[in-house]
Amino acid sequence: MSDLISYQLEDGIATLTLCNGKVNAISPDVITAFNAALDRAEQDKAIVIITGQPGILSGGYDLKVMTSGPQNAIDLVAAGSTLARRMLAHPFPIIVACPGHAVAKGAFILLSADYRIGVEGAFSIGLNEVQIGMTMHHAGIELARDRLRKSAFQRSVINGEMFDPQGAVDAGFLDKLVPAEQLTATAQAVAQQMKKINMTAHKNTKLKVRKALLEALAQAVELDKQQLI
């Protein structure tokens, strides 16, 4: 697999580890590697765990790409939103083991998964787009609207509020917090528990539950392609 995302398969569990510099920036190459890893996990019929490096899941889209020209930014965001939509419809459970910070696209990875585990500590999780001068894209709005708690949605999207790990649980970015040294074992335990699920029923129920969201995201991606971010 790619150097940007390592792939480890063990006992029916595929662990995808982001590894792209200090902040695990999401670039076009990372998205290509991400899709390839999900293809492989689907062929392996594996439950997926997505994780990052100690202290960070991802700091978001690669700013070098985002500032290199409007079309490059549009293309990257569209590819990232399409990846999020794919994750939401993935036929096997996706768990994110978030080892620290998850900002912008890093936080959207959390919102695209079936179960999210974070770690205790001085970490920031959230959508900082308006803080850095970016108008939130349509797909991001729809994903946040569906997955965040109503009380946190506008604070997060419109105000760019960042959350500590406990606040991220309350807002809807995370499902559970553990000490950092327990993250890997906890994610493995959740994956083992999810093996008890009937995967056909899981897939079909997921698609029913998320039908409106998946349709809204497909429309939002097309809207985002038509205008500057």
Sequence and secondary structure as in RCSB ss.txt:
>XXXX:A:sequence
MSDLISYQLEDGIATLTLCNGKVNAISPDVITAFNAALDRAEQDKAIVIITGQPGILSGGYDLKVMTSGPQNAID
LVAAGSTLARRMLAHPFPIIVACPGHAVAKGAFILLSADYRIGVEGAFSIGLNEVQIGMTMHHAGIELARDRLRK
SAFQRSVINGEMFDPQGAVDAGFLDKLVPAEQLTATAQAVAQQMKKINMTAHKNTKLKVRKALLEALAQAVELDK
QQLI
>XXXX:A:secstr
  SSEEEEEETTEEEEEE STTTT B HHHHHHHHHHHHHHHHTT EEEEE BTEEEE  B HHHHTS HHHHHH
HHHHHHHHHHHHHT SS EEEE  EEEETHHHHHHHTSSEEEEE SS  EE  GGGGT    HHHHHHHHHHS H
HHHHHHHTT  EE HHHHHHHTS SEEE GGGHHHHHHHHHHHHTTS HHHHHHHHHHHTHHHHHHHHHHHHHHH
TS  
